[in-house]
């Protein structure tokens, strides 16, 4: 690998282009999501510069980097949430199970069923706990009967580690749960439509340490069945929950690799500087 050591974190974007060829082993053999040369523009401002990154099946990939470096922007590309932002333009190739998600003929509603998303702040619908989880299966016509829908809701709540806490109050408002319970409810809502990929944008930033630990345990359990990408500002969380870590800086992917390698032996000086707290 051609290593270019750079010590100044306040680099101009033009200086970052050298990292396009030295980001690490971006390709994953069992990739569920494959991204190549992904560029994002907000009007005339470019936010992402040629991102190449794969998300492996049944694995957790952590996206780390300073605020404003493009982590969440990249995450939103994978389920086309950027489509909802005025003047936002996405270029490049993003494939889910080798299908181009930006193909004009692709169904965005179907894509967002296959790629679920959990946001930074828990956002349960102003409905009952049951109706929060049943919402997706209803609109996608996944349930053949009321009994089938009941089973889907129960299974999703169990996978989200919430069933035992809410089984006797499914008709209570989802907004009446604690913050950590609300976030697990949102995870149950996301997995109720049987997605292939789950995107998590700082899912624990609004939670206390106990709720955070429960979500992290849940992420580990879910990774047995789902491909997961998580944006986090916590180095400790990235180290705990992920198998691969990608470091972003000023809209560029600086380095990606096995989490243990990234945290113990980063190949790029910028990565090392961020992980060791020299900036960020």
Secondary structure, 3 states (H helix, E strand, C coil): CCCCCCCCCCCCHHHHHHHHHCCECCCCCCEEEEEEEEEEEECCEEEEEEEEEEEECCCEEEEECCCCCCHHHHHHHHCCHHHHCCCEEEEEEEEECCEECCCCCCCHHHHHHHEEEECCCCCCCCCEHHHHHHHHHHHCCCCCCHHHHHHHHHHHHHHCCCHHHHCCCCCCEHHHCCHHHHHHHHHHHHHCCCCCEEEEECCCCCCCHHHHHHHHHHHHHHCCCCEEEEECCCHHHHHHHCCEEEEEECCEEEEEEEHHHHHHCCCCHHHHHHHCCCCC
